[in-house]
Amino acid sequence: MDIQITTFQHTCAIADIEGVHNLVHQQLTFIGYTPTMEDVQAVLANAMKQESRSVLFVAYQHNKALGIAFGNVCCGLESGGDYLWLNELYVAEEARVHGLGTQLLTEAQRWAKEHGCTYFAMVTHPKNERAQGLYAAEGFELENLVWVDKYL
């Protein structure tokens, strides 16, 4: 699979933006949300605003978006500095089992290290065994945690 991964920050001038919107929509639906395409466009525009510390990695094949990884640079006391929190990693169903998730994960780690991050973290659903297998194979420590959150 001939894949090119492009990194975006502070811009919505993203190649195949419609394809990216579709991937974000599929990911949000997969994790239990029911966004409209207008919702997806709005959250991506917010994520890519100038003051954001977010980063979007898009995997393309022949200019078609096939996968995304989205994260935020955060500052942590435990990590001893900045770290990349990977919010989303999603590969289109037709592009799975070709190593694309691994490529996106590798590129996100490379980018984080190049940009001074000392740590890399994410969560996945306990039932998402496929994702857990990917992360374990890539050397990530899998921990049992209690996720705590609240909408404001």
Secondary structure as UniProt FT lines:
FT   STRAND          4..8
FT   TURN            15..16
FT   HELIX           17..30
FT   TURN            31..32
FT   HELIX           37..47
FT   TURN            50..51
FT   STRAND          54..61
FT   TURN            62..63
FT   STRAND          64..76
FT   TURN            77..80
FT   STRAND          81..91
FT   HELIX           93..95
FT   TURN            96..97
FT   HELIX           100..114
FT   TURN            115..116
FT   STRAND          119..122
FT   TURN            126..127
FT   HELIX           129..137
FT   TURN            138..139
//
